[in-house]
Amino acid sequence: MDNLTATAFKIRQDILDTVVNCKAGHIGGDFSVTDILTTLYFQQMRIDPLQPKDPNRDRLILSKGHSVEALYAVLANRGFFPLEDLKLVSAYGSKYIGHPTTKVNGIEANSGSLGHGLSVGVGMALAGQMDQAPYRVYIVMGDGELAEGSVWEGAMAASHYQLDNLCAVIDRNGLQISGPTEDVMGHENLEARWTAFGWHVIKAAGNSTEAMNTAFELAKTIKGQPTVIIAETIKGYGVSFMENAAPWHHKVPNAEEYHLATAELAAKRGAAL
């Protein structure tokens, strides 16, 4: 399958199956970030599942690590480990735990403590700059975690060192576990804030693989400063009753909801083919 949109909806079905099987997960944020991760792993990043430690590989840190089910599903579909392993997510004794861990093939850094991913990525990008290595570093953050001060410390350092091999993505779905992001800790105007911190800012439709692909291509052309893509997404994207609904931040579908969601995802995948 070479259609990224169809691939993304297939991956959402894998996420849905995983969450239902393990009876846990963050399906709303998983679905909002799926198109971003699919575009990166299937179109943009220089990676080889058969050589996961290639020193010149591109790196990705999922700073919003609670959406690990999406990352697991993308990695499995990309060939980093068998699809069958998705049944082991959150199982007793399994390495596929509820946040990213380097024990899993293809994962670059442990994450999930919100606000840390960007600073870790700055270190990776700075190392690449010092070594004159060709790799790029991608950081995927949630909009809720921008309330963490460590994000802005990392942002200052990235600009100071002119890390043009660093690209951050904000999954701007507008919701977090306690409600609308702007009610919890307002971030507008994000574009002005990141510009003030010395970043090149790109706004894109985060649930469009085509728009995200265009944004990532543009980011590669930016020299002398890091780039942030503000990806405007819908939490729960792809399943109508999950979209823009805060309770689906952390909720497991029942049998009826599972079948309704499966039907919707199958229809959208078919339409994309």
C-alpha atoms as an extended CHARMM CRD file, in Angstrom:
* protein
*
       273  EXT
         1         1  MET       CA              0.0000000000        0.0000000000        0.0000000000  PROA      1               0.0000000000
         2         2  ASP       CA              1.5430000000        3.3190000000       -1.0700000000  PROA      2               0.0000000000
         3         3  ASN       CA             -1.3330000000        5.6390000000       -0.2180000000  PROA      3               0.0000000000
         4         4  LEU       CA             -0.3480000000        7.4100000000        2.9820000000  PROA      4               0.0000000000
         5         5  THR       CA             -3.8910000000        8.3660000000        3.9350000000  PROA      5               0.0000000000
         6         6  ALA       CA             -5.1050000000        4.7900000000        3.5900000000  PROA      6               0.0000000000
         7         7  THR       CA             -2.0600000000        3.6020000000        5.5290000000  PROA      7               0.0000000000
         8         8  ALA       CA             -2.8940000000        6.0270000000        8.3370000000  PROA      8               0.0000000000
         9         9  PHE       CA             -6.4510000000        4.6780000000        8.6260000000  PROA      9               0.0000000000
        10        10  LYS       CA             -5.1440000000        1.0950000000        8.6350000000  PROA      10              0.0000000000
        11        11  ILE       CA             -2.8010000000        2.1040000000       11.4660000000  PROA      11              0.0000000000
        12        12  ARG       CA             -5.7300000000        3.6240000000       13.3720000000  PROA      12              0.0000000000
        13        13  GLN       CA             -7.4600000000        0.2410000000       13.2160000000  PROA      13              0.0000000000
        14        14  ASP       CA             -4.3290000000       -1.3570000000       14.6810000000  PROA      14              0.0000000000
        15        15  ILE       CA             -4.3530000000        1.2730000000       17.4390000000  PROA      15              0.0000000000
        16        16  LEU       CA             -8.0280000000        0.5890000000       18.1450000000  PROA      16              0.0000000000
        17        17  ASP       CA             -7.3780000000       -3.1710000000       18.3240000000  PROA      17              0.0000000000
        18        18  THR       CA             -4.4100000000       -2.6020000000       20.6270000000  PROA      18              0.0000000000
        19        19  VAL       CA             -6.2990000000       -0.3470000000       23.0420000000  PROA      19              0.0000000000
        20        20  VAL       CA             -9.2540000000       -2.7290000000       23.2220000000  PROA      20              0.0000000000
        21        21  ASN       CA             -6.9900000000       -5.7540000000       23.6710000000  PROA      21              0.0000000000
        22        22  CYS       CA             -4.8800000000       -4.2490000000       26.4660000000  PROA      22              0.0000000000
        23        23  LYS       CA             -7.8320000000       -2.3800000000       28.0180000000  PROA      23              0.0000000000
        24        24  ALA       CA             -5.8090000000        0.8290000000       28.3090000000  PROA      24              0.0000000000
        25        25  GLY       CA             -4.3860000000        3.6470000000       26.2340000000  PROA      25              0.0000000000
        26        26  HSD       CA             -4.8260000000        7.1960000000       25.0100000000  PROA      26              0.0000000000
        27        27  ILE       CA             -6.8100000000        6.6960000000       21.8500000000  PROA      27              0.0000000000
        28        28  GLY       CA             -7.8240000000       10.3340000000       21.3070000000  PROA      28              0.0000000000
        29        29  GLY       CA             -4.2450000000       11.5730000000       21.1600000000  PROA      29              0.0000000000
        30        30  ASP       CA             -3.1940000000        8.4330000000       19.2730000000  PROA      30              0.0000000000
        31        31  PHE       CA             -5.6400000000        9.2360000000       16.4950000000  PROA      31              0.0000000000
        32        32  SER       CA             -4.7390000000       12.9290000000       16.3210000000  PROA      32              0.0000000000
        33        33  VAL       CA             -1.0260000000       12.1820000000       15.8760000000  PROA      33              0.0000000000
        34        34  THR       CA             -1.3240000000        9.2080000000       13.4940000000  PROA      34              0.0000000000
        35        35  ASP       CA             -1.0220000000       11.1720000000       10.2490000000  PROA      35              0.0000000000
        36        36  ILE       CA              2.0550000000       13.0160000000       11.5480000000  PROA      36              0.0000000000
        37        37  LEU       CA              3.8410000000        9.7840000000       12.5010000000  PROA      37              0.0000000000
        38        38  THR       CA              2.7480000000        7.9700000000        9.3430000000  PROA      38              0.0000000000
        39        39  THR       CA              4.1090000000       10.7340000000        7.1370000000  PROA      39              0.0000000000
        40        40  LEU       CA              7.4110000000       10.7560000000        8.9870000000  PROA      40              0.0000000000
        41        41  TYR       CA              8.0360000000        7.0170000000        9.0630000000  PROA      41              0.0000000000
        42        42  PHE       CA              6.6560000000        6.1250000000        5.6290000000  PROA      42              0.0000000000
        43        43  GLN       CA              7.6880000000        9.1850000000        3.6280000000  PROA      43              0.0000000000
        44        44  GLN       CA             10.1300000000       11.5250000000        5.3210000000  PROA      44              0.0000000000
        45        45  MET       CA             12.5940000000        9.8770000000        7.6690000000  PROA      45              0.0000000000
        46        46  ARG       CA             15.7850000000        8.2000000000        6.5570000000  PROA      46              0.0000000000
        47        47  ILE       CA             15.4290000000        4.9250000000        8.4330000000  PROA      47              0.0000000000
        48        48  ASP       CA             15.9280000000        1.2130000000        7.8220000000  PROA      48              0.0000000000
        49        49  PRO       CA             14.1100000000       -1.2980000000       10.0470000000  PROA      49              0.0000000000
        50        50  LEU       CA             16.8660000000       -3.8070000000        9.2570000000  PROA      50              0.0000000000
        51        51  GLN       CA             19.5320000000       -1.3600000000       10.4880000000  PROA      51              0.0000000000
        52        52  PRO       CA             17.8230000000        0.4330000000       13.3770000000  PROA      52              0.0000000000
        53        53  LYS       CA             21.1310000000        1.6620000000       14.8360000000  PROA      53              0.0000000000
        54        54  ASP       CA             22.5680000000        3.1110000000       11.6240000000  PROA      54              0.0000000000
        55        55  PRO       CA             24.5140000000        6.1500000000       12.8970000000  PROA      55              0.0000000000
        56        56  ASN       CA             23.1960000000        8.2770000000       10.0360000000  PROA      56              0.0000000000
        57        57  ARG       CA             19.5340000000        7.4400000000       10.6240000000  PROA      57              0.0000000000
        58        58  ASP       CA             17.0110000000       10.1700000000       11.3380000000  PROA      58              0.0000000000
        59        59  ARG       CA             15.7800000000       10.2420000000       14.9390000000  PROA      59              0.0000000000
        60        60  LEU       CA             12.2970000000       10.7560000000       16.3740000000  PROA      60              0.0000000000
        61        61  ILE       CA             11.2660000000       11.3480000000       19.9720000000  PROA      61              0.0000000000
        62        62  LEU       CA              7.5920000000       11.0680000000       20.8550000000  PROA      62              0.0000000000
        63        63  SER       CA              7.5980000000       13.5790000000       23.6990000000  PROA      63              0.0000000000
        64        64  LYS       CA              3.8480000000       13.0640000000       24.1920000000  PROA      64              0.0000000000
        65        65  GLY       CA              4.7080000000        9.5220000000       25.1740000000  PROA      65              0.0000000000
        66        66  HSD       CA              1.2410000000        8.6460000000       26.4420000000  PROA      66              0.0000000000
        67        67  SER       CA              0.3050000000        8.2260000000       22.7510000000  PROA      67              0.0000000000
        68        68  VAL       CA              2.6820000000        5.2890000000       22.5010000000  PROA      68              0.0000000000
        69        69  GLU       CA              0.0330000000        3.0210000000       20.9520000000  PROA      69              0.0000000000
        70        70  ALA       CA              0.2390000000        5.1410000000       17.7950000000  PROA      70              0.0000000000
        71        71  LEU       CA              4.0310000000        4.8840000000       17.7400000000  PROA      71              0.0000000000
        72        72  TYR       CA              3.9470000000        1.1230000000       18.3010000000  PROA      72              0.0000000000
        73        73  ALA       CA              1.4480000000        0.6670000000       15.4730000000  PROA      73              0.0000000000
        74        74  VAL       CA              3.4960000000        2.7930000000       13.0710000000  PROA      74              0.0000000000
        75        75  LEU       CA              6.7380000000        1.0090000000       13.9440000000  PROA      75              0.0000000000
        76        76  ALA       CA              5.1090000000       -2.4060000000       13.5120000000  PROA      76              0.0000000000
        77        77  ASN       CA              3.6260000000       -1.4830000000       10.1440000000  PROA      77              0.0000000000
        78        78  ARG       CA              7.0040000000       -0.0780000000        9.0770000000  PROA      78              0.0000000000
        79        79  GLY       CA              8.6660000000       -3.3980000000        9.8950000000  PROA      79              0.0000000000
        80        80  PHE       CA             10.5900000000       -2.6800000000       13.1010000000  PROA      80              0.0000000000
        81        81  PHE       CA              8.8650000000       -5.5870000000       14.8320000000  PROA      81              0.0000000000
        82        82  PRO       CA              6.0440000000       -8.0210000000       13.9740000000  PROA      82              0.0000000000
        83        83  LEU       CA              2.4660000000       -6.7540000000       13.8950000000  PROA      83              0.0000000000
        84        84  GLU       CA              1.6120000000       -9.6940000000       16.1240000000  PROA      84              0.0000000000
        85        85  ASP       CA              3.5930000000       -8.0050000000       18.9150000000  PROA      85              0.0000000000
        86        86  LEU       CA              0.8950000000       -5.3300000000       19.2270000000  PROA      86              0.0000000000
        87        87  LYS       CA             -1.0770000000       -7.9260000000       21.1790000000  PROA      87              0.0000000000
        88        88  LEU       CA              1.6180000000       -7.7400000000       23.8660000000  PROA      88              0.0000000000
        89        89  VAL       CA              1.1640000000       -4.0260000000       24.6060000000  PROA      89              0.0000000000
        90        90  SER       CA              0.7360000000       -3.5200000000       28.3690000000  PROA      90              0.0000000000
        91        91  ALA       CA              0.7670000000       -7.2820000000       28.9830000000  PROA      91              0.0000000000
        92        92  TYR       CA              2.4020000000       -8.4740000000       32.1940000000  PROA      92              0.0000000000
        93        93  GLY       CA              6.1670000000       -8.6950000000       31.7390000000  PROA      93              0.0000000000
        94        94  SER       CA              6.0300000000       -7.2400000000       28.2230000000  PROA      94              0.0000000000
        95        95  LYS       CA              8.6090000000       -4.7280000000       26.9810000000  PROA      95              0.0000000000
        96        96  TYR       CA              5.7640000000       -2.9190000000       25.1710000000  PROA      96              0.0000000000
        97        97  ILE       CA              4.8120000000       -0.7550000000       28.1240000000  PROA      97              0.0000000000
        98        98  GLY       CA              2.5110000000        2.2660000000       28.2850000000  PROA      98              0.0000000000
        99        99  HSD       CA              5.2030000000        4.8050000000       27.3550000000  PROA      99              0.0000000000
       100       100  PRO       CA              8.0610000000        4.6430000000       24.8250000000  PROA      100             0.0000000000
       101       101  THR       CA             11.0920000000        2.6550000000       25.9550000000  PROA      101             0.0000000000
       102       102  THR       CA             14.3670000000        1.9640000000       24.1870000000  PROA      102             0.0000000000
       103       103  LYS       CA             13.8450000000       -1.7270000000       24.9010000000  PROA      103             0.0000000000
       104       104  VAL       CA             11.5880000000       -1.6450000000       21.8150000000  PROA      104             0.0000000000
       105       105  ASN       CA             13.2220000000       -1.7250000000       18.3930000000  PROA      105             0.0000000000
       106       106  GLY       CA             13.0450000000        1.6660000000       16.6640000000  PROA      106             0.0000000000
       107       107  ILE       CA             12.4740000000        3.8230000000       19.7530000000  PROA      107             0.0000000000
       108       108  GLU       CA             15.2450000000        6.3660000000       20.2920000000  PROA      108             0.0000000000
       109       109  ALA       CA             14.5320000000        7.5890000000       23.8200000000  PROA      109             0.0000000000
       110       110  ASN       CA             12.3890000000        6.8300000000       26.8410000000  PROA      110             0.0000000000
       111       111  SER       CA              9.6770000000        9.4640000000       27.0520000000  PROA      111             0.0000000000
       112       112  GLY       CA              6.3700000000       10.2830000000       28.6410000000  PROA      112             0.0000000000
       113       113  SER       CA              7.4200000000       12.6990000000       31.3500000000  PROA      113             0.0000000000
       114       114  LEU       CA              5.9660000000       15.6590000000       29.5150000000  PROA      114             0.0000000000
       115       115  GLY       CA              8.2370000000       18.5250000000       28.5810000000  PROA      115             0.0000000000
       116       116  HSD       CA             11.4640000000       16.5160000000       28.3150000000  PROA      116             0.0000000000
       117       117  GLY       CA             11.4170000000       15.4350000000       24.6760000000  PROA      117             0.0000000000
       118       118  LEU       CA             12.4910000000       18.7030000000       23.1150000000  PROA      118             0.0000000000
       119       119  SER       CA             15.5270000000       19.0900000000       25.3770000000  PROA      119             0.0000000000
       120       120  VAL       CA             16.6480000000       15.5210000000       24.6550000000  PROA      120             0.0000000000
       121       121  GLY       CA             16.1910000000       16.1800000000       20.9380000000  PROA      121             0.0000000000
       122       122  VAL       CA             18.2440000000       19.3670000000       21.1850000000  PROA      122             0.0000000000
       123       123  GLY       CA             21.1130000000       17.2710000000       22.5640000000  PROA      123             0.0000000000
       124       124  MET       CA             20.8100000000       14.7780000000       19.7060000000  PROA      124             0.0000000000
       125       125  ALA       CA             20.6750000000       17.5450000000       17.1060000000  PROA      125             0.0000000000
       126       126  LEU       CA             23.6320000000       19.3730000000       18.6590000000  PROA      126             0.0000000000
       127       127  ALA       CA             25.6640000000       16.1520000000       18.5810000000  PROA      127             0.0000000000
       128       128  GLY       CA             24.7790000000       15.7520000000       14.9070000000  PROA      128             0.0000000000
       129       129  GLN       CA             25.8160000000       19.3210000000       14.1850000000  PROA      129             0.0000000000
       130       130  MET       CA             29.1620000000       18.8730000000       15.9810000000  PROA      130             0.0000000000
       131       131  ASP       CA             29.8300000000       15.6050000000       14.1230000000  PROA      131             0.0000000000
       132       132  GLN       CA             28.6680000000       17.0840000000       10.7970000000  PROA      132             0.0000000000
       133       133  ALA       CA             26.3450000000       14.0900000000       10.5450000000  PROA      133             0.0000000000
       134       134  PRO       CA             23.5510000000       14.0710000000        7.9330000000  PROA      134             0.0000000000
       135       135  TYR       CA             20.6970000000       13.0050000000       10.1790000000  PROA      135             0.0000000000
       136       136  ARG       CA             17.6750000000       15.0640000000       11.2040000000  PROA      136             0.0000000000
       137       137  VAL       CA             15.9410000000       14.9740000000       14.5890000000  PROA      137             0.0000000000
       138       138  TYR       CA             12.1500000000       15.1350000000       14.9390000000  PROA      138             0.0000000000
       139       139  ILE       CA             10.3060000000       15.8360000000       18.1860000000  PROA      139             0.0000000000
       140       140  VAL       CA              6.5370000000       15.3320000000       18.4480000000  PROA      140             0.0000000000
       141       141  MET       CA              4.9260000000       17.2230000000       21.3290000000  PROA      141             0.0000000000
       142       142  GLY       CA              1.3700000000       17.7240000000       22.5420000000  PROA      142             0.0000000000
       143       143  ASP       CA              0.0040000000       21.2310000000       22.9050000000  PROA      143             0.0000000000
       144       144  GLY       CA             -0.7940000000       20.5920000000       26.5720000000  PROA      144             0.0000000000
       145       145  GLU       CA              2.8390000000       19.8930000000       27.4240000000  PROA      145             0.0000000000
       146       146  LEU       CA              3.8510000000       23.3620000000       26.2480000000  PROA      146             0.0000000000
       147       147  ALA       CA              2.9210000000       24.5000000000       29.7520000000  PROA      147             0.0000000000
       148       148  GLU       CA              6.1620000000       22.8600000000       30.9250000000  PROA      148             0.0000000000
       149       149  GLY       CA              9.0330000000       25.3150000000       31.3620000000  PROA      149             0.0000000000
       150       150  SER       CA             11.6080000000       22.8070000000       30.1280000000  PROA      150             0.0000000000
       151       151  VAL       CA             10.0650000000       23.0700000000       26.6460000000  PROA      151             0.0000000000
       152       152  TRP       CA             11.0140000000       26.7150000000       26.4450000000  PROA      152             0.0000000000
       153       153  GLU       CA             14.4930000000       26.1330000000       27.8200000000  PROA      153             0.0000000000
       154       154  GLY       CA             15.0110000000       23.6240000000       25.0180000000  PROA      154             0.0000000000
       155       155  ALA       CA             13.5500000000       26.0730000000       22.5230000000  PROA      155             0.0000000000
       156       156  MET       CA             16.0470000000       28.7560000000       23.5590000000  PROA      156             0.0000000000
       157       157  ALA       CA             18.9920000000       26.3720000000       23.2890000000  PROA      157             0.0000000000
       158       158  ALA       CA             17.9280000000       25.1200000000       19.8610000000  PROA      158             0.0000000000
       159       159  SER       CA             17.7700000000       28.6480000000       18.5280000000  PROA      159             0.0000000000
       160       160  HSD       CA             21.0420000000       29.6360000000       20.1890000000  PROA      160             0.0000000000
       161       161  TYR       CA             22.8890000000       26.7730000000       18.4940000000  PROA      161             0.0000000000
       162       162  GLN       CA             21.0900000000       27.3500000000       15.1620000000  PROA      162             0.0000000000
       163       163  LEU       CA             19.9760000000       23.7190000000       14.9840000000  PROA      163             0.0000000000
       164       164  ASP       CA             18.5490000000       23.5740000000       11.4760000000  PROA      164             0.0000000000
       165       165  ASN       CA             18.6930000000       19.7670000000       11.6670000000  PROA      165             0.0000000000
       166       166  LEU       CA             15.9380000000       19.8880000000       14.3110000000  PROA      166             0.0000000000
       167       167  CYS       CA             12.2210000000       19.8850000000       13.5240000000  PROA      167             0.0000000000
       168       168  ALA       CA              9.6070000000       19.9690000000       16.2720000000  PROA      168             0.0000000000
       169       169  VAL       CA              5.9520000000       19.1530000000       15.6660000000  PROA      169             0.0000000000
       170       170  ILE       CA              3.1510000000       20.3060000000       17.9380000000  PROA      170             0.0000000000
       171       171  ASP       CA              0.0560000000       18.0890000000       17.8600000000  PROA      171             0.0000000000
       172       172  ARG       CA             -2.3290000000       21.0230000000       18.2760000000  PROA      172             0.0000000000
       173       173  ASN       CA             -5.5590000000       19.1330000000       18.9980000000  PROA      173             0.0000000000
       174       174  GLY       CA             -6.7670000000       21.6280000000       21.6160000000  PROA      174             0.0000000000
       175       175  LEU       CA             -7.6700000000       19.0940000000       24.3030000000  PROA      175             0.0000000000
       176       176  GLN       CA             -5.9300000000       17.4750000000       27.2340000000  PROA      176             0.0000000000
       177       177  ILE       CA             -7.0260000000       15.1780000000       30.0330000000  PROA      177             0.0000000000
       178       178  SER       CA             -8.5860000000       17.9870000000       32.0770000000  PROA      178             0.0000000000
       179       179  GLY       CA            -10.3270000000       19.8120000000       29.2290000000  PROA      179             0.0000000000
       180       180  PRO       CA             -9.6120000000       22.3620000000       26.4920000000  PROA      180             0.0000000000
       181       181  THR       CA             -5.9400000000       23.2860000000       26.3920000000  PROA      181             0.0000000000
       182       182  GLU       CA             -6.6770000000       26.9940000000       26.2090000000  PROA      182             0.0000000000
       183       183  ASP       CA             -8.7200000000       26.7850000000       29.4230000000  PROA      183             0.0000000000
       184       184  VAL       CA             -6.0250000000       24.8750000000       31.2940000000  PROA      184             0.0000000000
       185       185  MET       CA             -3.0890000000       27.0410000000       30.1570000000  PROA      185             0.0000000000
       186       186  GLY       CA             -3.5640000000       29.2710000000       27.1330000000  PROA      186             0.0000000000
       187       187  HSD       CA             -0.8850000000       29.1760000000       24.4160000000  PROA      187             0.0000000000
       188       188  GLU       CA             -2.1150000000       31.6000000000       21.7930000000  PROA      188             0.0000000000
       189       189  ASN       CA             -0.5180000000       33.0140000000       19.7630000000  PROA      189             0.0000000000
       190       190  LEU       CA              1.7720000000       30.0080000000       19.3120000000  PROA      190             0.0000000000
       191       191  GLU       CA              3.1900000000       31.2470000000       16.0350000000  PROA      191             0.0000000000
       192       192  ALA       CA              4.3200000000       34.5220000000       17.6220000000  PROA      192             0.0000000000
       193       193  ARG       CA              5.7520000000       32.7470000000       20.6680000000  PROA      193             0.0000000000
       194       194  TRP       CA              7.9300000000       30.3430000000       18.6950000000  PROA      194             0.0000000000
       195       195  THR       CA              9.0090000000       33.1050000000       16.3220000000  PROA      195             0.0000000000
       196       196  ALA       CA             10.1030000000       35.1500000000       19.3350000000  PROA      196             0.0000000000
       197       197  PHE       CA             12.2070000000       32.1950000000       20.4720000000  PROA      197             0.0000000000
       198       198  GLY       CA             14.0560000000       32.2260000000       17.1560000000  PROA      198             0.0000000000
       199       199  TRP       CA             12.3220000000       29.3560000000       15.3800000000  PROA      199             0.0000000000
       200       200  HSD       CA             11.0010000000       29.1610000000       11.8440000000  PROA      200             0.0000000000
       201       201  VAL       CA              7.2710000000       28.4300000000       12.1540000000  PROA      201             0.0000000000
       202       202  ILE       CA              5.1220000000       26.4400000000        9.7220000000  PROA      202             0.0000000000
       203       203  LYS       CA              1.3950000000       25.8880000000       10.2170000000  PROA      203             0.0000000000
       204       204  ALA       CA             -0.1500000000       22.8020000000        8.6330000000  PROA      204             0.0000000000
       205       205  ALA       CA             -3.2480000000       20.6290000000        8.6440000000  PROA      205             0.0000000000
       206       206  GLY       CA             -2.0240000000       17.8590000000       10.9120000000  PROA      206             0.0000000000
       207       207  ASN       CA             -4.5840000000       15.2620000000        9.8460000000  PROA      207             0.0000000000
       208       208  SER       CA             -3.5900000000       15.5480000000        6.1930000000  PROA      208             0.0000000000
       209       209  THR       CA             -0.6250000000       13.4100000000        5.1890000000  PROA      209             0.0000000000
       210       210  GLU       CA             -0.2630000000       15.5350000000        2.0550000000  PROA      210             0.0000000000
       211       211  ALA       CA             -0.1000000000       18.7790000000        4.0540000000  PROA      211             0.0000000000
       212       212  MET       CA              2.3200000000       17.2840000000        6.5560000000  PROA      212             0.0000000000
       213       213  ASN       CA              4.5610000000       15.9790000000        3.7960000000  PROA      213             0.0000000000
       214       214  THR       CA              4.6960000000       19.4650000000        2.2710000000  PROA      214             0.0000000000
       215       215  ALA       CA              5.4970000000       20.9900000000        5.6730000000  PROA      215             0.0000000000
       216       216  PHE       CA              8.3310000000       18.5360000000        6.3360000000  PROA      216             0.0000000000
       217       217  GLU       CA              9.8150000000       19.1880000000        2.9000000000  PROA      217             0.0000000000
       218       218  LEU       CA              9.7580000000       22.9220000000        3.5800000000  PROA      218             0.0000000000
       219       219  ALA       CA             11.3880000000       22.4130000000        6.9780000000  PROA      219             0.0000000000
       220       220  LYS       CA             14.3500000000       20.7210000000        5.2910000000  PROA      220             0.0000000000
       221       221  THR       CA             15.0790000000       23.8990000000        3.3480000000  PROA      221             0.0000000000
       222       222  ILE       CA             15.3520000000       26.1420000000        6.4250000000  PROA      222             0.0000000000
       223       223  LYS       CA             18.9350000000       26.9910000000        7.3290000000  PROA      223             0.0000000000
       224       224  GLY       CA             20.4120000000       28.6210000000       10.4210000000  PROA      224             0.0000000000
       225       225  GLN       CA             17.4780000000       28.0180000000       12.7590000000  PROA      225             0.0000000000
       226       226  PRO       CA             15.2720000000       25.1680000000       13.9980000000  PROA      226             0.0000000000
       227       227  THR       CA             11.7600000000       24.6600000000       12.6310000000  PROA      227             0.0000000000
       228       228  VAL       CA              8.5010000000       24.0160000000       14.4470000000  PROA      228             0.0000000000
       229       229  ILE       CA              5.4080000000       22.7550000000       12.6470000000  PROA      229             0.0000000000
       230       230  ILE       CA              2.1530000000       23.6780000000       14.3560000000  PROA      230             0.0000000000
       231       231  ALA       CA              0.0240000000       20.7510000000       13.2030000000  PROA      231             0.0000000000
       232       232  GLU       CA             -3.6290000000       21.6340000000       13.6690000000  PROA      232             0.0000000000
       233       233  THR       CA             -5.3570000000       18.3400000000       14.4180000000  PROA      233             0.0000000000
       234       234  ILE       CA             -8.5960000000       16.8970000000       15.7690000000  PROA      234             0.0000000000
       235       235  LYS       CA             -8.4050000000       14.7250000000       18.8590000000  PROA      235             0.0000000000
       236       236  GLY       CA             -9.8800000000       11.3160000000       18.0570000000  PROA      236             0.0000000000
       237       237  TYR       CA             -9.6650000000       12.0150000000       14.3010000000  PROA      237             0.0000000000
       238       238  GLY       CA            -11.2130000000        9.3260000000       12.1350000000  PROA      238             0.0000000000
       239       239  VAL       CA            -14.0340000000        8.1920000000       14.4150000000  PROA      239             0.0000000000
       240       240  SER       CA            -16.9240000000       10.6430000000       14.5940000000  PROA      240             0.0000000000
       241       241  PHE       CA            -17.9980000000       10.0340000000       18.1990000000  PROA      241             0.0000000000
       242       242  MET       CA            -14.4090000000       10.3620000000       19.4560000000  PROA      242             0.0000000000
       243       243  GLU       CA            -13.5840000000       13.5930000000       17.6490000000  PROA      243             0.0000000000
       244       244  ASN       CA            -13.1120000000       16.6790000000       19.8190000000  PROA      244             0.0000000000
       245       245  ALA       CA            -14.3770000000       14.7670000000       22.8660000000  PROA      245             0.0000000000
       246       246  ALA       CA            -12.2170000000       15.1750000000       25.9860000000  PROA      246             0.0000000000
       247       247  PRO       CA            -13.3460000000       11.8750000000       27.5970000000  PROA      247             0.0000000000
       248       248  TRP       CA            -11.6100000000        9.9870000000       24.7830000000  PROA      248             0.0000000000
       249       249  HSD       CA             -8.2410000000       11.2280000000       26.0090000000  PROA      249             0.0000000000
       250       250  HSD       CA             -8.0910000000        8.0500000000       28.0690000000  PROA      250             0.0000000000
       251       251  LYS       CA            -11.0280000000        5.7400000000       27.4390000000  PROA      251             0.0000000000
       252       252  VAL       CA            -11.4080000000        2.1820000000       26.1710000000  PROA      252             0.0000000000
       253       253  PRO       CA            -14.1960000000        1.5070000000       23.6420000000  PROA      253             0.0000000000
       254       254  ASN       CA            -16.8560000000       -1.0150000000       24.5940000000  PROA      254             0.0000000000
       255       255  ALA       CA            -17.9750000000       -3.7160000000       22.1410000000  PROA      255             0.0000000000
       256       256  GLU       CA            -20.5620000000       -1.5230000000       20.4120000000  PROA      256             0.0000000000
       257       257  GLU       CA            -18.1820000000        1.4330000000       20.1500000000  PROA      257             0.0000000000
       258       258  TYR       CA            -15.4720000000       -0.8570000000       18.8030000000  PROA      258             0.0000000000
       259       259  HSD       CA            -17.6780000000       -2.1100000000       15.9650000000  PROA      259             0.0000000000
       260       260  LEU       CA            -18.8870000000        1.3980000000       15.1040000000  PROA      260             0.0000000000
       261       261  ALA       CA            -15.3190000000        2.7070000000       15.0560000000  PROA      261             0.0000000000
       262       262  THR       CA            -14.1040000000       -0.2200000000       12.9600000000  PROA      262             0.0000000000
       263       263  ALA       CA            -16.8230000000        0.4240000000       10.3710000000  PROA      263             0.0000000000
       264       264  GLU       CA            -15.9580000000        4.1220000000       10.1480000000  PROA      264             0.0000000000
       265       265  LEU       CA            -12.2400000000        3.4840000000        9.7840000000  PROA      265             0.0000000000
       266       266  ALA       CA            -12.8090000000        0.8120000000        7.1270000000  PROA      266             0.0000000000
       267       267  ALA       CA            -15.0200000000        3.1710000000        5.1200000000  PROA      267             0.0000000000
       268       268  LYS       CA            -12.4850000000        6.0030000000        5.2800000000  PROA      268             0.0000000000
       269       269  ARG       CA             -9.6340000000        3.7080000000        4.4010000000  PROA      269             0.0000000000
       270       270  GLY       CA            -11.5670000000        2.3950000000        1.4250000000  PROA      270             0.0000000000
       271       271  ALA       CA            -12.3860000000        5.9080000000        0.2500000000  PROA      271             0.0000000000
       272       272  ALA       CA             -8.6940000000        6.8320000000        0.3890000000  PROA      272             0.0000000000
       273       273  LEU       CA             -7.5830000000        3.9270000000       -1.7910000000  PROA      273             0.0000000000
